[in-house]
Amino acid sequence: MRIALVTDYYLPTLGGTQTAVKAHREALEAAGHEATVFAPLLQPGGDPGVEGLPISPVFRPDGFPFAWSPRRIAEQLRESFARRRIEVVHTHSEMFAALGAIEAARDLGLPVVHTMHGRVDVYTARTLPLPSLSTRLLAALHARHVSPRGVSVPGGTAYTATATARRMWRLMAAQSRASAHVIVPSAHFTAKLAAQGVATPMTVLSNGLEPSVLARVGSPVERALEPGEPLRLLWVGRLSPEKRPAVLAEAARSFGAGVTVDVYGEGMARPSLERMRAPVTLHGAVPQEAVLEAMRGAHALVSSSLDFDNQPMVILEAIASGLPVIHCDPDLAEAVPAGGGFLTPTPDAPGLVATVRTLRTDPAAIGSASRAMLAARGGVAQRIDGLLGVYETALAAGPADRIR
């Protein structure tokens, strides 16, 4: 098959979507298919399998290049899809790169598969200025390319309690309707989408790690917290409010001298973290190889997000590395192997502090959790059969909804 992977976020910026797209591309190519990534790039050129999209010269949310304008994106993708004889368009975001891909696919009669990586409602509420107003603008721009006409959000849940949240759920439902098939990496998010009226066929497909990452991880060893040794914690991801790095920074004030915290990633929350002057080391944006190296020397990964993440790629990397996970979100228990992690008693800084204190008084728990992760690492490899099955289903179904 010839597949277009279209996303608004790609390497070398650090994030789960970027890692997932990279894994898809490598696995598809290893299986003999042609996979081309289309994305806004920090440094275009150098990889014939990655095509840069037009970007805004001034707007860079979280420091990432921002795909713009929709018209230019759609024109380029229309020409590229035809020239490369693309058969399936796979979108990995809900912003303008993906919207341009939907428009180009519609014009060329190509089916669209969409992966719903995260909660747009949470992201916009926590990152956009004046979200009650800015989401109106975002929804209006989105509607120019994917019509929400006839899409309703039933509501009645805590996560749809506000008009702003319902507006973003309507956007997600509209984009799902404009696709022939939707991939969701977790059952808990799939259930939420179905509850909000998404009727497009959905398949739960776990994200996976590509062979090159597993090769770099190698054969990890069981973690052990020795007497007198500091507990080394690691946080990896986009430094953005919806990821709640400030919760970890606040908790770190109370961890004590026997705990170190290393944070890898970049984003709009970094200035506020620096102002907190918490005892954490900010390493900034680094290549994936540096993250894997940091995992080798850590005792546990911390996931501080709540009611946002779907299936964080960094948790899969932790499983492959035999690294236990401390997480604040009960939904993420779906991604953490049984016995391989620790759910905080509350999702706030005191909850993190309580969990860390427990680990310091019971260091054997680190070794037990690490053994559980090592036992499960065989299940995190990228599985291509399910993805190809979705593509074949989309091809059989034909082009997506033509409502403009």
C-alpha positions in Angstrom: 0.0 0.0 0.0 0.9 3.6 -0.4 0.0 5.5 2.8 0.2 9.2 3.7 0.8 9.8 7.4 -0.3 13.4 8.1 0.3 15.2 11.4 0.7 18.7 12.9 3.5 17.4 15.1 6.7 15.6 14.1 10.3 15.0 15.0 12.6 16.3 16.4 10.0 17.8 18.7 9.3 15.5 21.7 5.8 14.1 22.1 3.7 11.0 21.9 2.1 11.8 18.5 5.5 12.3 17.0 6.8 9.0 18.4 3.7 7.1 17.2 3.9 8.5 13.6 7.6 7.5 13.5 6.7 4.0 14.7 4.0 3.6 12.1 6.2 4.7 9.3 9.1 2.4 10.2 6.8 -0.6 10.7 4.9 0.0 7.5 8.2 0.3 5.5 9.6 -2.8 7.1 6.5 -4.7 6.0 7.1 -3.5 2.4 4.7 -0.6 2.1 5.3 3.0 1.2 4.7 5.4 4.0 5.2 9.1 3.6 5.0 11.6 6.5 3.6 15.0 5.8 4.1 17.5 8.7 5.3 21.0 9.6 9.0 20.7 10.2 11.6 22.6 12.2 14.3 21.9 9.6 12.8 20.8 6.2 14.7 18.5 3.9 17.1 15.6 4.4 14.6 12.7 4.4 12.8 11.9 1.2 10.1 10.0 3.2 9.1 13.2 5.1 7.6 16.1 3.3 7.4 19.5 5.0 4.2 21.5 4.9 3.7 25.3 4.8 4.1 26.9 8.3 3.2 30.1 10.0 6.2 32.5 10.1 5.1 34.0 13.4 2.8 31.5 15.4 4.6 28.7 17.2 2.5 27.2 20.0 4.6 25.3 22.5 7.5 26.3 20.3 6.4 23.9 17.6 6.1 24.8 13.9 2.4 25.5 13.1 1.0 24.3 9.8 -0.5 27.2 7.9 -2.4 28.2 5.8 -5.2 25.7 5.2 -5.4 26.6 1.5 -1.7 26.2 0.9 -1.6 22.9 2.8 -4.5 21.5 0.9 -3.0 22.5 -2.4 0.3 20.9 -1.7 -1.2 17.7 -0.3 -3.5 17.4 -3.3 -0.6 17.6 -5.7 1.6 15.3 -3.5 -1.0 12.6 -3.0 -1.7 12.4 -6.7 2.0 12.4 -7.6 2.9 9.7 -5.0 -0.3 7.7 -5.9 -1.4 7.7 -2.3 -4.1 5.1 -1.5 -4.9 5.8 2.1 -4.6 9.0 4.1 -4.0 8.5 7.8 -4.3 11.7 9.9 -2.8 12.0 13.4 -4.1 15.4 14.6 -7.1 17.7 14.6 -5.4 20.9 13.3 -4.7 22.3 9.9 -2.3 19.7 8.5 -4.9 17.1 9.1 -7.7 19.3 7.8 -5.8 20.0 4.6 -5.3 16.3 4.3 -9.1 15.6 4.6 -9.8 18.2 2.0 -7.2 16.9 -0.4 -8.4 13.3 0.2 -12.0 14.3 -0.4 -11.1 16.0 -3.7 -9.2 12.9 -4.9 -11.7 10.3 -3.6 -9.3 8.8 -1.1 -10.3 7.2 2.2 -9.2 8.8 5.5 -8.2 6.9 8.6 -7.9 9.1 11.7 -6.1 8.3 15.0 -7.5 10.1 18.0 -4.4 10.6 20.1 -5.7 12.9 22.8 -8.4 15.1 24.3 -8.7 18.3 22.3 -11.2 19.6 24.9 -8.6 19.4 27.7 -5.8 20.7 25.6 -7.6 23.8 24.5 -9.0 24.5 28.0 -5.6 24.4 29.6 -3.4 26.0 26.9 -5.4 28.5 24.8 -5.9 32.1 26.1 -9.5 32.8 27.0 -10.7 29.4 25.9 -14.4 30.3 26.0 -13.6 32.7 23.1 -10.6 31.1 21.4 -12.3 27.7 21.0 -15.1 29.5 19.2 -12.5 30.7 16.7 -10.9 27.3 16.4 -14.2 25.6 16.0 -15.2 28.1 13.2 -11.9 27.6 11.4 -12.3 23.8 11.7 -15.9 23.9 10.4 -14.7 25.6 7.2 -13.0 22.3 6.3 -15.0 19.7 8.2 -18.7 20.6 8.7 -20.2 19.9 12.1 -23.7 20.2 10.7 -26.0 17.6 12.3 -23.3 16.6 14.9 -24.7 16.8 18.4 -23.0 16.1 21.7 -25.3 14.4 24.2 -23.3 15.8 27.2 -24.4 14.7 30.7 -20.9 13.9 31.8 -18.3 15.7 33.9 -16.1 16.2 30.9 -18.9 17.8 28.8 -20.2 20.0 31.6 -19.2 23.3 30.0 -20.1 24.8 26.6 -16.4 25.1 25.8 -15.9 21.4 26.3 -19.0 20.4 24.3 -17.8 22.6 21.5 -14.5 20.7 21.3 -16.2 17.3 21.6 -18.4 18.4 18.7 -15.2 19.2 16.7 -13.7 15.7 17.5 -17.0 14.0 16.5 -17.1 16.0 13.3 -13.6 15.0 12.4 -14.4 11.4 13.2 -17.4 11.6 10.9 -15.2 12.9 8.1 -13.1 9.7 8.3 -13.8 6.2 7.1 -12.4 4.7 10.2 -11.1 5.9 13.6 -8.2 4.3 15.5 -8.1 4.9 19.3 -5.2 3.5 21.3 -7.2 2.9 24.4 -10.6 1.4 25.4 -11.4 4.2 27.9 -11.2 7.0 25.2 -13.1 4.8 22.8 -15.9 4.6 25.3 -16.0 8.4 25.7 -16.1 8.9 22.0 -19.0 6.5 21.6 -20.8 8.1 24.5 -20.6 11.4 22.7 -22.2 10.2 19.5 -19.3 9.1 17.4 -20.8 6.5 15.0 -17.8 6.1 12.7 -16.3 2.6 12.9 -13.7 2.6 15.7 -10.9 0.1 16.4 -8.9 0.0 19.6 -5.3 -0.4 18.5 -2.5 -0.1 21.0 0.4 2.1 19.9 3.6 0.2 19.5 7.4 0.7 19.4 9.3 0.3 16.2 12.1 -2.3 16.0 14.8 0.4 16.0 13.7 1.7 19.4 13.5 -1.8 20.9 17.0 -2.4 19.5 18.3 0.7 21.2 16.7 -0.3 24.5 18.5 -3.6 24.2 18.2 -6.0 27.1 17.3 -3.9 30.2 18.0 -5.0 33.7 15.8 -5.2 36.7 15.7 -1.9 38.7 16.7 -1.9 42.3 16.8 0.8 44.9 19.8 0.1 47.1 20.0 1.3 50.7 21.2 4.9 50.9 20.8 5.4 47.1 18.7 8.3 46.0 15.4 7.5 44.2 15.8 8.8 40.7 12.5 9.9 39.0 12.1 10.8 35.4 9.4 12.9 33.6 9.2 13.0 29.8 6.8 14.9 27.5 5.6 18.2 26.2 5.9 20.9 28.9 2.3 22.0 28.5 -0.3 22.7 31.2 -2.5 19.7 30.2 0.4 17.4 31.0 0.6 19.0 34.5 4.4 19.2 35.0 3.8 21.8 37.6 2.1 19.1 39.8 5.4 17.2 39.8 7.4 20.3 40.5 5.2 21.2 43.4 5.5 17.7 44.8 9.3 17.7 44.4 9.5 20.5 47.1 8.4 17.8 49.6 10.3 14.8 48.3 13.4 15.5 50.4 17.1 15.1 49.7 16.9 11.4 48.9 15.0 12.0 45.6 16.2 13.4 42.2 13.8 14.5 39.5 14.9 14.9 35.8 12.5 16.5 33.3 12.9 16.0 29.6 10.8 18.1 27.1 10.1 21.6 26.0 7.0 23.8 25.8 5.0 26.7 27.0 5.0 25.7 30.7 8.8 25.8 31.0 9.0 29.5 32.1 6.4 28.9 34.9 8.4 25.8 36.0 11.6 27.8 36.1 9.9 30.5 38.3 8.8 27.8 40.7 12.5 27.1 41.5 11.5 23.5 42.5 14.3 20.9 42.9 14.0 19.5 39.4 16.5 19.4 36.5 15.0 20.7 33.2 16.9 19.1 30.3 14.8 20.7 27.5 14.1 19.0 24.2 16.3 16.0 23.5 16.3 13.2 20.9 14.5 9.9 21.6 17.9 8.2 22.1 18.6 10.6 25.1 15.2 9.7 26.7 16.0 6.0 26.4 19.4 6.5 27.9 17.8 8.5 30.8 15.4 5.6 31.4 18.3 3.3 31.9 19.5 5.3 34.9 16.1 6.0 36.5 14.1 4.1 39.1 10.6 5.2 38.0 8.9 7.3 35.3 6.3 9.8 36.6 3.1 10.6 34.5 1.4 13.6 36.1 -1.3 14.1 33.5 -4.9 13.6 34.4 -8.0 13.0 32.2 -6.0 13.9 29.0 -3.6 11.2 27.8 -4.9 8.3 25.8 -2.0 5.8 25.7 1.3 7.7 26.3 4.1 6.5 24.1 6.5 7.2 26.9 4.8 4.5 29.0 5.4 2.0 26.3 9.1 3.0 26.3 9.1 2.6 30.0 7.6 -0.9 29.7 10.3 -1.8 27.1 12.9 -0.5 29.4 11.7 -2.3 32.5 11.0 1.1 34.2 8.1 1.3 36.7 5.6 4.1 36.3 4.0 6.3 38.9 0.8 7.7 37.4 -1.9 10.1 38.6 -4.7 9.1 36.2 -6.7 5.9 37.0 -7.5 5.6 33.2 -3.8 5.0 32.5 -3.9 1.8 34.4 -5.1 0.3 31.1 -1.6 1.1 29.7 0.4 0.0 32.7 1.0 -3.8 33.1 -0.5 -5.3 36.3 2.0 -4.7 39.1 4.2 -2.5 36.9 3.2 0.8 38.3 1.8 2.8 41.2 -1.4 4.9 41.1 -1.2 7.9 43.4 -3.9 7.9 46.1 -4.9 11.4 44.9 -4.1 13.0 41.5 -2.4 16.1 43.1 1.0 16.9 44.5 0.2 15.4 47.9 -0.7 12.2 46.2 2.6 12.1 44.4 4.5 12.9 47.6 2.6 10.0 49.4 3.6 7.5 46.7 7.2 8.6 46.6 7.4 8.3 50.4 6.0 4.8 50.2 8.6 3.8 47.7 11.4 5.2 49.8 10.2 3.2 52.8 9.6 0.0 50.7 12.4 0.0 48.1 11.7 -3.6 47.2 8.5 -2.4 45.5 10.7 -0.9 42.7 12.2 -4.2 42.0 8.8 -6.0 42.0 7.3 -3.4 39.6 10.4 -3.6 37.3 10.0 -7.3 37.0 6.4 -6.9 36.0 7.4 -4.4 33.3 10.1 -6.7 32.0 7.7 -9.6 31.8 5.3 -7.4 29.7 7.9 -5.9 27.3 7.2 -8.4 24.5 3.7 -6.8 24.1 4.9 -3.3 23.2 6.3 -4.0 19.8 4.5 -2.3 16.8 1.9 -4.7 15.4 1.3 -4.0 11.7 -1.5 -6.5 11.1 -4.2 -4.5 12.9 -3.2 -1.3 11.2 -3.2 -2.9 7.8 -6.6 -4.4 8.6 -8.0 -0.9 9.3 -6.5 0.4 6.0 -8.1 -2.4 4.0 -11.5 -1.8 5.7 -11.2 1.9 4.9 -10.4 1.2 1.2 -13.4 -1.1 1.0 -15.6 1.5 2.6 -14.5 4.2 0.1 -14.1 7.9 0.5 -15.2 9.6 3.8 -18.1 11.8 4.3 -18.4 14.5 1.7 -20.2 17.1 3.8 -18.3 20.4 3.6 
